[in-house]
Amino acid sequence: MNASLPQHLNAEAGREKRFRTVFISDIHLGTSGCRAEELLEFLRCVESDTLYLVGDIVDGWQLKRRWHWPQAHNNIVQKVLRKARKGTRVVFIPGNHDESIRQFCGLQFGDIELEHEAVHVTADGRRLWVTHGDLFDGVVQCARWLAIVGDVAYEWALRGNRALNFARARLGLPYWSISQWLKDQVKRAVSFVTAFEEALANAARKRGYDGVVCGHIHRAEIRMIDDVLYCNDGDWVESMSALVEHFDGRLEILRWVDFERERLEALGLSSLGRGLPALPAPGATHTRPPVPAHGKVPLSVRGEAS
Ligand SMILES: [Mn+2]
């Protein structure tokens, strides 16, 4: 038996992960911030029945200002097209940075469906509304304005407080701190992230869905907001994360850093366990075995801290 074959199979077994659904967004191809190498490796390892591209895949805003399109960004486009060709259902829901694509929604480009939004039914029957999320910036901005107005009012209140209480004292009324009262109001004014999350959960509830899957704010999350499941698949600029659905309907956030570490550990351990040859010699810096099948991109471990 060819000695390289079991190792190859073994490497492949360690590499590939299958999910029912994968959601990724905010890749921002066309910007230097895009973590294309990591994403490419993620896409190589992960297979799914359905792949949702939840917006801001290509950054048209940046590309208008400055053309930045390295080969790695092409590779991602080709990898996605290839997945679609090989049977993965690919649904692309444009976001605000690729809004020019929105005019084509409802059409099919090659094997890719373009939609404004989608409804995903999980294996356990939950109906999730899939949308990029930028349409709720207005609601969030409103909440922010309330906070800002609250802040300004607070500053005024600090000045007015003394005058007010001087008057109250003259009327025989006890001291009452308007500034303290306002401070409580400002504290209650929600942060941007919370406002966004709640706006989306509320919209999903109003539309009768069990939950929502979105992106846009580059903050991966899975949590219940009252009776609605809020999921955010993160991004491939900062957090390098994806939302996946297992075959039993369980949802999970995969962070590339954890994913990669586990994968390397699994490869190292399983290889040692079977006593397979040709792993790097002791003292070698690389723990990963050679990958014969598709090793075009150097599989070095990179980006440890940055
Ligand atoms: Mn966005």
Boltz pocket constraint, residues with backbone or C-beta under 6 A from the ligand:
constraints:
  - pocket:
      binder: B
      contacts: [[A, 55], [A, 56], [A, 95], [A, 96], [A, 97], [A, 132], [A, 134], [A, 215], [A, 216], [A, 217]]
      max_distance: 6.0
